[in-house]
Amino acid sequence: MSRGRPPTKDILTPREWEVLALVREGSTNIQIAERLGISEHAAKFHMAMIFKRLKVHNRREAALWVADRFVASNHH
């Protein structure tokens, strides 16, 4: 089983997209960890990487980043 970022042009890893979807639902780090079967520490790590890659500062900004991208992509 390979770990880490897959060879893709996508800005987030598949796991980070899963975490971000749960953030958009309002899940806490503990809830994310429980849903994905990972530790709370891993959930926090994924959040930190999401913030860094999206260049946002908090969960709300990350959720809005996704919403903005999907709205923009549906108009093209």
N, CA, C and O of each residue as an XYZ file, in Angstrom:
304
protein
N       0.842     -1.180      0.000
C       0.000      0.000      0.000
C       0.886      1.242      0.000
O       1.710      1.423      0.896
N       0.715      2.082     -0.994
C       1.528      3.291     -1.047
C       0.850      4.400     -0.246
O      -0.373      4.442     -0.112
N       1.673      5.282      0.274
C       1.156      6.387      1.070
C       1.615      7.692      0.445
O       2.489      7.717     -0.421
N       1.015      8.758      0.899
C       1.422     10.066      0.421
C       0.594     10.530     -0.749
O      -0.432      9.942     -1.090
N       1.052     11.575     -1.341
C       0.330     12.225     -2.423
C       0.426     11.416     -3.711
O       1.527     11.101     -4.162
N      -0.706     11.078     -4.304
C      -0.685     10.336     -5.560
C      -0.233     11.228     -6.708
O      -0.313     12.452     -6.605
N       0.237     10.637     -7.795
C       0.657     11.442     -8.946
C      -0.557     12.026     -9.670
O      -1.133     11.383    -10.548
N      -0.934     13.235     -9.298
C      -2.094     13.887     -9.884
C      -1.878     15.395     -9.884
O      -1.075     15.922     -9.114
N      -2.602     16.074    -10.756
C      -2.524     17.531    -10.788
C      -3.497     18.161     -9.807
O      -3.498     19.380     -9.632
N      -4.331     17.338     -9.161
C      -5.313     17.838     -8.212
C      -4.608     18.516     -7.041
O      -3.549     18.068     -6.600
N      -5.196     19.584     -6.548
C      -4.568     20.353     -5.471
C      -4.562     19.607     -4.141
O      -3.671     19.824     -3.319
N      -5.548     18.726     -3.914
C      -5.635     17.962     -2.670
C      -5.548     16.466     -2.953
O      -5.847     16.009     -4.056
N      -5.137     15.723     -1.946
C      -5.130     14.266     -2.061
C      -6.580     13.769     -1.913
O      -7.443     14.497     -1.423
N      -6.833     12.539     -2.336
C      -8.193     11.996     -2.144
C      -8.638     12.046     -0.671
O      -9.795     12.361     -0.392
N      -7.751     11.745      0.254
C      -8.106     11.778      1.677
C      -8.426     13.202      2.116
O      -9.359     13.416      2.890
N      -7.659     14.180      1.628
C      -7.927     15.574      1.989
C      -9.292     16.022      1.464
O      -9.987     16.794      2.125
N      -9.677     15.546      0.287
C     -11.014     15.860     -0.228
C     -12.084     15.267      0.678
O     -13.113     15.897      0.918
N     -11.843     14.041      1.188
C     -12.786     13.417      2.128
C     -12.914     14.256      3.395
O     -14.019     14.516      3.872
N     -11.776     14.674      3.929
C     -11.770     15.495      5.142
C     -12.507     16.802      4.878
O     -13.317     17.233      5.699
N     -12.238     17.427      3.759
C     -12.860     18.708      3.438
C     -14.375     18.567      3.277
O     -15.125     19.464      3.662
N     -14.819     17.460      2.719
C     -16.265     17.227      2.594
C     -16.911     17.160      3.973
O     -18.009     17.680      4.173
N     -16.240     16.527      4.915
C     -16.767     16.443      6.279
C     -16.730     17.799      6.971
O     -17.622     18.118      7.757
N     -15.718     18.589      6.688
C     -15.646     19.953      7.233
C     -16.834     20.757      6.732
O     -17.444     21.509      7.492
N     -17.160     20.604      5.473
C     -18.294     21.331      4.895
C     -19.613     20.935      5.551
O     -20.563     21.718      5.568
N     -19.668     19.704      6.096
C     -20.859     19.249      6.818
C     -20.876     19.764      8.255
O     -21.864     19.595      8.969
N     -19.772     20.397      8.679
C     -19.693     20.932     10.025
C     -19.040     20.000     11.034
O     -19.137     20.227     12.240
N     -18.373     18.952     10.551
C     -17.745     17.982     11.444
C     -16.526     18.568     12.156
O     -15.783     19.370     11.591
N     -16.342     18.155     13.397
C     -15.149     18.527     14.163
C     -14.021     17.553     13.813
O     -14.248     16.553     13.133
N     -12.817     17.845     14.276
C     -11.700     16.926     14.038
C     -11.975     15.547     14.631
O     -11.652     14.532     14.015
N     -12.564     15.504     15.812
C     -12.879     14.220     16.435
C     -13.893     13.456     15.591
O     -13.743     12.251     15.387
N     -14.916     14.138     15.101
C     -15.921     13.489     14.256
C     -15.319     13.010     12.942
O     -15.648     11.926     12.462
N     -14.434     13.821     12.360
C     -13.751     13.421     11.124
C     -12.938     12.158     11.375
O     -12.981     11.213     10.586
N     -12.202     12.150     12.474
C     -11.382     10.985     12.816
C     -12.247      9.735     12.947
O     -11.902      8.680     12.416
N     -13.363      9.851     13.650
C     -14.252      8.704     13.839
C     -14.836      8.221     12.514
O     -14.877      7.018     12.255
N     -15.283      9.141     11.685
C     -15.899      8.771     10.398
C     -14.908      8.102      9.451
O     -15.263      7.183      8.713
N     -13.650      8.578      9.480
C     -12.658      8.052      8.533
C     -11.786      6.957      9.131
O     -10.954      6.378      8.433
N     -11.969      6.667     10.414
C     -11.172      5.622     11.046
C      -9.705      6.001     11.193
O      -8.814      5.164     11.039
N      -9.467      7.279     11.493
C      -8.106      7.780     11.690
C      -8.021      8.417     13.069
O      -9.039      8.588     13.740
N      -6.830      8.764     13.490
C      -6.671      9.429     14.780
C      -7.049     10.907     14.662
O      -7.074     11.474     13.569
N      -7.342     11.512     15.813
C      -7.611     12.946     15.813
C      -6.376     13.711     15.334
O      -6.497     14.719     14.639
N      -5.193     13.229     15.707
C      -3.948     13.846     15.253
C      -3.872     13.826     13.720
O      -3.481     14.821     13.110
N      -4.238     12.716     13.103
C      -4.219     12.622     11.635
C      -5.222     13.594     11.023
O      -4.935     14.224     10.005
N      -6.396     13.718     11.638
C      -7.397     14.661     11.137
C      -6.853     16.089     11.190
O      -7.025     16.862     10.247
N      -6.194     16.432     12.301
C      -5.594     17.767     12.427
C      -4.499     17.979     11.387
O      -4.379     19.064     10.819
N      -3.704     16.943     11.139
C      -2.648     17.043     10.128
C      -3.256     17.302      8.753
O      -2.792     18.174      8.018
N      -4.295     16.546      8.408
C      -4.959     16.750      7.112
C      -5.510     18.168      7.009
O      -5.410     18.798      5.956
N      -6.098     18.677      8.106
C      -6.615     20.043      8.084
C      -5.494     21.049      7.839
O      -5.656     21.984      7.055
N      -4.366     20.860      8.504
C      -3.233     21.774      8.316
C      -2.765     21.765      6.861
O      -2.456     22.815      6.297
N      -2.714     20.582      6.261
C      -2.282     20.486      4.862
C      -3.307     21.130      3.928
O      -2.936     21.774      2.947
N      -4.576     20.960      4.227
C      -5.631     21.589      3.421
C      -5.488     23.107      3.495
O      -5.536     23.783      2.467
N      -5.313     23.649      4.702
C      -5.151     25.094      4.847
C      -3.950     25.581      4.041
O      -4.029     26.601      3.356
N      -2.850     24.859      4.123
C      -1.630     25.255      3.423
C      -1.829     25.212      1.907
O      -1.480     26.161      1.206
N      -2.384     24.126      1.412
C      -2.529     23.974     -0.042
C      -3.555     24.927     -0.635
O      -3.387     25.402     -1.758
N      -4.612     25.207      0.109
C      -5.645     26.111     -0.396
C      -5.336     27.568     -0.078
O      -6.002     28.478     -0.571
N      -4.306     27.777      0.759
C      -3.922     29.134      1.178
C      -5.079     29.823      1.889
O      -5.419     30.972      1.606
N      -5.680     29.069      2.838
C      -6.747     29.616      3.674
C      -6.306     29.528      5.132
O      -5.312     28.876      5.452
N      -7.052     30.189      6.008
C      -6.651     30.275      7.409
C      -7.547     29.520      8.379
O      -7.179     29.318      9.536
N      -8.718     29.102      7.917
C      -9.624     28.410      8.838
C     -10.598     27.520      8.065
O     -10.609     27.500      6.834
N     -11.408     26.790      8.820
C     -12.345     25.821      8.242
C     -13.388     26.512      7.356
O     -13.740     26.010      6.288
N     -13.868     27.651      7.808
C     -14.878     28.383      7.034
C     -14.320     28.783      5.673
O     -14.988     28.612      4.654
N     -13.107     29.313      5.651
C     -12.483     29.695      4.380
C     -12.284     28.480      3.481
O     -12.467     28.574      2.267
N     -11.914     27.351      4.056
C     -11.726     26.128      3.265
C     -13.049     25.690      2.651
O     -13.101     25.336      1.473
N     -14.111     25.711      3.436
C     -15.427     25.326      2.926
C     -15.885     26.275      1.824
O     -16.449     25.841      0.820
N     -15.644     27.574      2.013
C     -16.017     28.556      0.992
C     -15.184     28.389     -0.265
O     -15.688     28.603     -1.368
N     -13.913     28.009     -0.123
C     -13.041     27.770     -1.278
C     -13.656     26.695     -2.172
O     -13.714     26.850     -3.392
N     -14.109     25.617     -1.561
C     -14.721     24.527     -2.325
C     -16.007     25.002     -2.979
O     -16.235     24.758     -4.164
N     -16.843     25.678     -2.211
C     -18.116     26.160     -2.755
C     -17.877     27.085     -3.942
O     -18.572     26.986     -4.953
N     -16.903     27.980     -3.830
C     -16.579     28.893     -4.938
C     -16.143     28.142     -6.172
O     -16.543     28.500     -7.280
N     -15.330     27.105     -6.011
C     -14.809     26.355     -7.157
C     -15.917     25.582     -7.862
O     -15.945     25.520     -9.091
N     -16.832     24.991     -7.090
C     -17.898     24.217     -7.706
C     -18.911     25.113     -8.394
O     -19.444     24.746     -9.441
N     -19.184     26.267     -7.834
C     -20.085     27.215     -8.487
C     -19.452     27.699     -9.781
O     -20.118     27.764    -10.814
N     -18.161     28.041     -9.728
C     -17.459     28.522    -10.927
C     -17.401     27.439    -11.996
O     -17.595     27.739    -13.174
N     -17.140     26.186    -11.620
C     -17.031     25.124    -12.611
C     -18.367     24.767    -13.237
O     -18.400     24.254    -14.355
N     -19.472     25.026    -12.544
C     -20.795     24.740    -13.084
C     -21.267     25.816    -14.052
O     -22.252     25.615    -14.762
N     -20.590     26.938    -14.093
C     -20.980     28.026    -14.990
C     -20.182     28.005    -16.292
O     -20.361     28.895    -17.125
N     -19.306     27.015    -16.493
C     -18.501     26.960    -17.721
C     -18.947     25.846    -18.614
O     -18.381     25.652    -19.690
